[in-house]
Amino acid sequence: MFKTVLFPLNRSQETRQAVAIVVDLVQKYQAQLYVLSVADPDATDSDRASSQELINEMEAYFAEVGLTIKSKMAEGKTAFVICDFADEINADLIVMGSRGMSLTEEHPDGSSVSQKVINLSPCPVLVVP
């Protein structure tokens, strides 16, 4: 059912809680897992380094549980980058946290990143509270 799963990362508690769900889904469906970290275009070098460190941590964790992942770090408006990357990799599912510094930042129209992803996504979205 799910051959390609996209897991956008940030350092929120919700992202950490979603890890177990991602592992279960990827193992159950023998899916390819992609992790994505999105930095603001105005991010500092320190913020970019932190994003890369997060990807490295996730690569190490997923390797411990026997999963190989593909990772990407990108810059731009978070929801659009997530959806564009999901389209690029032909994702069957996006799994993401419902809150977090970058995943739910408020936009002028009052919507969060997770809400925007749900509205723009080319595939189903599983939002973990």
Residue pairs with C-beta under 8 A, 6 or more apart in sequence:
1 29
1 92
2 25
2 29
2 31
2 92
2 93
3 29
3 31
3 32
3 92
4 31
4 32
4 34
4 89
4 90
4 91
4 92
4 93
5 22
5 25
5 26
5 29
5 31
5 32
5 33
5 34
5 91
5 92
5 93
5 94
5 95
6 34
6 35
6 36
6 82
6 85
6 86
6 89
6 91
6 93
6 94
6 95
7 18
7 22
7 33
7 34
7 35
7 36
7 58
7 94
7 95
7 96
8 35
8 36
8 37
8 38
8 78
8 82
8 94
8 96
8 103
8 117
9 15
9 35
9 36
9 37
9 51
9 54
9 55
9 58
10 37
10 54
10 97
10 100
10 101
10 102
10 103
11 50
11 54
11 100
11 101
12 97
12 99
12 100
12 101
12 103
13 97
13 99
13 100
14 97
14 98
14 99
14 100
14 103
14 128
14 129
15 96
15 97
15 100
15 103
17 97
17 128
18 95
18 96
18 97
18 128
19 58
19 61
21 95
21 126
21 128
22 33
22 95
23 62
23 65
23 67
25 31
25 93
25 95
26 32
26 33
26 67
27 65
27 66
27 67
31 92
31 93
32 70
33 62
33 67
33 68
33 69
33 70
34 69
34 70
34 71
34 72
34 85
34 89
34 91
35 55
35 58
35 59
35 62
35 69
35 70
35 71
35 72
36 71
36 72
36 73
36 74
36 81
36 82
36 85
37 51
37 52
37 54
37 55
37 71
37 72
37 73
37 74
38 51
38 73
38 74
38 75
38 76
38 78
38 81
38 82
38 102
39 47
39 48
39 51
39 73
39 74
39 75
40 47
40 75
40 102
41 75
41 76
43 51
43 75
48 73
51 73
52 73
55 71
55 73
58 69
58 71
59 69
59 71
62 68
62 69
72 85
74 81
74 85
75 81
78 102
78 103
78 105
78 113
79 113
79 116
79 117
79 120
80 116
80 120
82 94
82 96
82 113
82 117
82 121
83 117
83 120
83 121
83 122
85 91
86 94
86 121
86 122
86 123
87 122
91 122
91 123
92 123
92 124
93 123
93 124
93 125
93 126
94 117
94 121
94 123
94 124
94 125
94 126
95 125
95 126
95 128
96 103
96 114
96 117
96 125
96 126
96 127
96 128
97 103
97 104
97 114
97 127
97 128
98 104
98 112
98 114
98 127
98 128
98 129
99 112
99 114
99 129
102 113
103 112
103 113
103 114
104 112
104 113
104 114
105 112
105 113
106 112
107 113
107 116
111 119
114 125
114 127
117 125
118 125
118 127
